[in-house]
Amino acid sequence: MTLIKSLRSWMLVIVLVVAGSGLFQSCKVSYSFTGASLSPLVKTFTVYYFPNRARLINPNLSQQLTEGLQDKLLRQTSLDLVEERGDLEFEGQITGYDTRPMNISQGDKAAQTRLTVTVRVKYTNNLNHDEDWEKTFTAYEDFEANRILSDVEDELIETILEKLTEDIFNASIANW
């Protein structure tokens, strides 16, 4: 009789383990050390060319922004880049590229000048359209007013594009 009770206890334990493992398989936890929080169904992304529609034009900015966003996504996710119709799509345009004086000092002279870049982005998640959005992102860098923009522009653009791609990544992939 104790053998039968022991077998029943073991069978109950086995049934509970099997049933429990089925429950855990249906609960999928998604995490990442890069800040990305994506469904495991998402495999590809597309970044379409961002045309420059700003009043002032930096001739390299469109290409740099497009490639910068592609590089960010390739580095910080396991997604594959495809030319069109990715699971995630990024498109938009550069809408602002402006300088303005900052930190007015004695004698109404600017101590610094601010370079600001504004980008309008449309994000489409073709696997979950509830996550789609259109947003405007702005980033800037200041430089000494006694310097000429063309002397510092490349360095400023690099920093500004890092900020913009980080913000776009956070709004889309990291869901911040």
C-alpha positions in Angstrom: 0.0 0.0 0.0 2.8 2.4 0.7 4.4 1.6 -2.6 1.1 2.6 -4.4 1.0 5.9 -2.3 4.6 6.6 -3.2 3.9 6.0 -6.9 0.9 8.3 -6.8 3.0 11.0 -5.1 5.6 10.7 -7.8 3.0 10.8 -10.6 1.5 13.9 -9.0 4.9 15.5 -8.9 5.5 14.6 -12.6 2.1 15.9 -13.7 2.7 19.2 -11.8 6.2 19.6 -13.4 4.9 18.9 -16.9 1.9 21.2 -16.4 4.1 23.9 -14.9 6.6 23.8 -17.7 3.8 24.3 -20.2 2.7 27.4 -18.3 6.2 28.8 -18.3 6.7 28.2 -22.0 3.6 30.3 -22.8 5.0 33.2 -20.7 7.8 34.7 -22.7 10.0 37.3 -21.1 11.9 39.6 -23.4 14.9 41.5 -22.2 18.1 43.0 -23.6 21.4 44.4 -22.3 21.4 47.0 -25.1 18.1 48.7 -24.0 16.2 47.1 -26.9 12.8 45.6 -26.1 11.5 43.9 -29.2 9.2 41.1 -29.9 11.0 37.9 -31.0 8.9 38.0 -34.2 10.7 41.2 -35.3 13.6 40.2 -37.6 14.2 43.1 -40.0 14.2 46.9 -40.3 14.3 49.5 -43.0 15.6 53.1 -42.7 14.5 55.1 -45.7 16.6 58.1 -46.9 15.8 61.2 -44.8 15.7 64.1 -47.3 16.7 67.6 -46.0 13.8 70.0 -46.1 15.4 72.6 -43.8 15.8 76.2 -44.7 19.6 75.9 -44.4 21.1 72.8 -46.0 24.1 70.8 -45.0 24.7 68.7 -48.1 25.9 65.6 -46.1 23.3 65.7 -43.3 20.7 63.4 -45.0 23.2 60.7 -45.7 24.8 60.9 -42.3 21.5 60.7 -40.5 20.2 57.8 -42.5 23.5 55.8 -42.1 23.8 56.8 -38.5 20.3 55.4 -37.6 21.1 52.2 -39.6 24.4 51.8 -37.8 22.7 52.3 -34.4 20.1 49.7 -35.1 22.7 47.2 -36.4 25.0 47.7 -33.4 22.3 47.6 -30.7 19.9 45.0 -32.0 20.1 41.6 -33.7 17.8 42.8 -36.6 18.8 42.6 -40.2 18.8 45.7 -42.4 16.6 45.4 -45.6 16.1 47.9 -48.3 12.3 48.1 -48.0 9.3 46.7 -46.1 11.2 45.7 -43.0 9.3 44.6 -39.9 10.2 48.0 -38.6 10.3 51.1 -40.9 11.8 54.5 -40.2 11.2 57.4 -42.6 11.0 61.1 -42.4 12.8 64.3 -43.2 15.1 66.9 -41.7 13.0 69.9 -41.1 15.4 72.2 -39.3 19.0 73.2 -39.5 19.5 76.5 -37.7 22.0 78.6 -35.8 21.2 81.3 -33.3 23.1 83.3 -30.8 23.1 82.2 -27.2 24.4 83.5 -23.9 24.3 87.2 -24.7 27.1 88.8 -22.9 28.1 92.4 -22.2 27.6 94.7 -25.1 24.8 92.6 -26.6 27.3 90.1 -28.1 26.7 86.4 -28.1 29.2 84.3 -26.2 28.0 81.2 -28.0 26.1 80.1 -31.0 23.8 77.1 -31.0 23.4 74.7 -34.0 20.1 72.9 -33.9 18.9 70.1 -36.0 15.2 69.0 -36.1 14.0 65.7 -37.7 10.5 64.5 -38.3 10.3 60.7 -38.0 7.6 58.2 -38.9 8.0 54.8 -37.2 6.0 51.9 -38.5 5.9 48.5 -36.8 4.5 46.3 -39.5 3.9 43.5 -36.9 2.1 45.6 -34.4 0.6 48.9 -35.7 -0.4 49.9 -32.2 3.2 50.9 -31.8 3.3 53.2 -34.8 4.0 56.9 -34.3 5.2 60.2 -35.8 7.4 62.4 -33.8 9.7 65.4 -34.0 13.2 65.1 -32.5 15.5 68.1 -31.9 19.1 68.1 -30.8 21.7 70.9 -30.5 25.2 71.8 -29.7 26.7 75.1 -28.7 30.0 76.5 -29.9 32.0 79.7 -29.2 30.6 82.6 -31.1 34.0 83.8 -32.2 34.4 80.5 -34.2 33.1 80.0 -37.8 30.4 77.3 -38.2 32.3 75.7 -41.0 35.3 75.2 -38.7 33.3 73.2 -36.1 30.3 71.9 -38.1 31.6 68.4 -38.7 32.3 67.8 -35.0 29.0 69.4 -34.0 27.0 67.3 -36.5 28.6 64.1 -35.2 27.5 64.9 -31.7 24.0 66.1 -32.7 23.4 63.0 -34.8 24.5 60.7 -31.9 21.8 62.4 -29.8 19.1 62.2 -32.5 19.7 58.5 -33.3 19.7 57.7 -29.5 16.4 59.5 -29.1 14.9 57.8 -32.1 16.1 54.4 -30.9 14.8 55.0 -27.4 11.4 56.1 -28.7 11.0 53.1 -31.0 13.1 50.1 -30.0 13.5 50.8 -26.3 9.8 52.1 -26.1 10.8 55.0 -23.9 
